[in-house]
Amino acid sequence: MSDLFSLSGKTALVIGGRGYLGQRFCAVLRDAGATVFSADLPKQSTAAKKAGKSADTKGVHQKDIDVRDEESVKSLIQEIKKETGKIDVLVYGATAKLKDFFSPFTECSLEGWKTVLSAELDGAFLVTQQVGKLMEKQKSGSVIFLSSIYGIVGNDQRIYEGSNLADLYANNTEMKGKIFSHGAYNTAKGGIIAFTRYLAAYWGHLGIRVNCISPGGMWHPGENEEFVRKYSQKVPMGRKGKVEELDGALLYLASDASGYVTGHNLVVDGGWTAW
């Protein structure tokens, strides 16, 4: 059974690998035996900095990338190809949050909307296009997108009353009390689920599997008690998730254990979307 989940001899690329979840994903794939490349912007996001480390990424190869820049994407994939000759697993988890991310919908800027969609959707397009060329030649591969429960359902805006998320995730100390969740995030995450199904159907005959993971709210250091309490009240299991509770889902989709699974959205949310 352990061989079924082994990634020994595999090469994995994690886009967004310097983020809070990305660090953990890199460590999980590395511990399963893969050679792991972490690609992200050189500068960590505000959220990742404030959250600190979610895992020890010793042995993970750190690379820089701007997923919105086609040349940056092409250059990275060619660099990895020269080093290893292949990419067996791609995990795409890039995202972005501007200062007005938690503003009311009618006050959000077009710039902010475009920034989120560019990182989430344009980047997914550019990266999978380049990695897909390698996987087509290999006639194998596993692509895993990171979506969200908010790609499936709308937000209950009431839970954000009294939250400190604007400061924690977008470095916005001006938003106090009532904040909102940005529509661009939901739009992008819903798009990722649709893109997953498209690519699964497109590449299925080549043995390239494409799936996504939709986590519920994962606990981050620094979130205030008021928000955690309100969020947890809406979860059947009565709490936020722990980042390590995504380990199994990631390893399952990356490995041969899910050899006949493609086009699937694996929801890890403590039951949030069940009621």
N, C-alpha and C positions, 0 to 999 in steps of 0.2 A: 504493500500500500504506500509506503514512503516513496517508492520509485515513481508512483503515479503523480505525486506532487513535486517531484524533483525538477529543478531547472539547471542541473549540471550540464555544462557545455553550451548553455544558451547565452545570448547577448540581449540585454534589456535596456531600453531607453525610457527614462522618466522625464517628461516635460513638465516643468514646475517643481523640479526636485529639490529646490532650496526652500520651498514652502513648508508649512507645518505638517500637512498631510504628505507632501512629496518626500520629505525626509524619511518618514516612516515607510513609505512605499519602497524607497530605495533599499532600506535596511532589510525589509522582508524578502525582496527579490534576491539580494546578495546572500542572505542566510539560506536561501533555498538552492544556492549554487550558481546563480547567474553572474556573469560579468556585467556590471551595472554602470551605465552612464547617466548622470544627472545633468539636465540642461535647463537653464533658467536665466533670467536677467542677472547681471553681475551684482546688482544691489537687491538685497532682500526686501520683501514687502514689509509695510508697517506691522501687519498682523503677525507675520512670521517672526519678526524681531521681538515683538512684545511677548509672543507666546514662548519663545525660546526653542530649545531642541525637543523634538518629539522622538528622536532616535539617534543612535551613534551611526554616522555614515562613513566610518573608517573603511577604506578600500574601495569606496565608490568614486568613479572618475567624474570630476566636476567640469562641466563645459558651460560656456556662455552662449545664449541665443536670444534673439528678439523674434518671437513667433510671428510678428506682424510684418517682418521684413523677409521677402522671398529669398534674397541672396544670403541672408544670415542662416535661414533654414537649410538651403542647399549646401552651404559650406559645412555646416555641422554634420549633416548626413554623409557627405562625402568623406569627411574626416573620420567618422566612425567606421565607414566602409573600408577605408584604408587600414585601419587598426585591427578590425575583426573580420571583415569580409561579409558581415551579415547583421541583421537585426531580427531577432526572433519574437521579442515582446516589446510593444510600444504602449506606454501609459501616458495619456494626455490629460493633464490637470491644470493647465494654465488658466489664470483668471486675472481680473483687474478691478480696482475700486478707486474711483476719484473722490475728491473731497465732498462732492454733492451727492454721493451714493445714497445717503440716508435722508435726503430731503423729500418733501412731498412730491408726488409725481408731476404736478403742474409747475414745479419749480426746478426740476432736473434739467440739466443742460444737454443739448444735442451732442456736445463734445463727450460728456460722460457716457451717454448712451452708445455712441460709436466706439469709445474706448473699450467698454465691456464686450461688445459684440465682436470687435476686432480681435481681442485676445482669445476669446472663447471659440468663435466660429471661423474667422479668417485664419487664425493660427491652426486650428484643427484641420482645415482644408489644406493649407500649405504643408504641414508636417506629414499628414497621412498620404498626401500625393507623393512626396519624396520617399518616405519609408515604404509605401506601397509598391514602388518600382522594384525595390530590393525583394520584398516578400513575393511579388509576382514571379521573379526569377527563381526564388527558393521553392515556390509552390507550397508555402507554409507560413504561419505567423499568427500571433494573437495581438489584436489591437484592443485596448481597454480605455474607454473614455470615462471621465469623472463627471457625472451629472449631479442631480440633487432631487430631493423630494419636491423642490420648488420648480422642477421641470415637469412635475406631474400634477400638483395642486397649487392653488393660490395661497398667499400668505394670510394668516390671521394678524392683521396689523396691530391688534390690541396687545399682543405679547411684547411689543417693543416699547411700551410705555415705561419710562424710568430706566431704560437700558443705557449702558455705556458703550455700545457697539460702535458708534460713530468715532469715538476717540480711539477705541481699540483697533479697529480694522481700517479706518480711513484717515486717521490722524486729524480728526475734526473735533476740536474742543468746544466749538461754538454750538453744536447741536446737543442740547441738554433736554431731559424730560422726554417729550414725544419725538420719536424718530420713525422712519418708514423704511421699508425694503424696496429696493429699486426694481422697476419692471424689466430693465434690461437683463438682469440676472436670470429671472424666470424665463424670459424669451430665449436667452442663450442656452440655458440648460434643457429647455424643451426641444430646441433645435438640435442639440447634441444627441438626444434620444432618437430623433427622426433620422439624423445622419448615421447613427449606429445601424439602424435597420436598413438604410439604403446601402451602406457599404457591405453589410452582411450578405445581402442579396446579390450585390455586384460581384463580390469576391468568393462566394461560397464554393464555386466549382473549382477554385484553385487551392482549396484547403486553408484559406486565410479566414480566421474567425474574428468577428468584430462584436464586442459586447460593451456594456457600460455598467457602472456602479452608481447608484443613487443613494448617498448617505442621508440620514436625518442629521439633525444638529449634533455635531461633535463638541464635546467640552473643550474649551480653550482656557488656559491660565489667564486670569485677568477679567473674565466675564463677571459682572456683578451679580449678587444673589437674587436681586429682583428679577432680572431677565431669566436666569436659570430656573427660578421657581415657576414663573409664568409659562416658560417653554415646557417644563417637565409635566405640568398639569395637563397638557394636551397629548401626552404620550401614554399609550396603554401600559408600557412598562414603567412609567412614572419617573423617568430620568433622561438626561442627555446621554448620548453615546460616548464611548471611550475610543480614542483613535486606534487603539490596538484591536478593537472589535471589527475593523475593516480588513485586518490581516488575512483572515480565512477567505473572504470574498475575492480579494486580489489574487492570492495564490491559486485559488480554484480556477479563476478565469485565465490566468497566465499559463497554467500547466496543462498536461495531458489529462488531468482529472476531468476537464470540461471539453474533451475532444469532440463531442457531438453537440456542443452548445454554441450557437451564434445568433446574433440579432436580439440578444436578451438584455433586459434592464434589471439588474440584480439590486433590489431595494433593501437597504440595511438601515432601518429607521425606528426600531423598537415598537413598531405598530402604528406610527404617526398616520400613514396613509390608509390604515385599515378601518378607520371610522370617521 
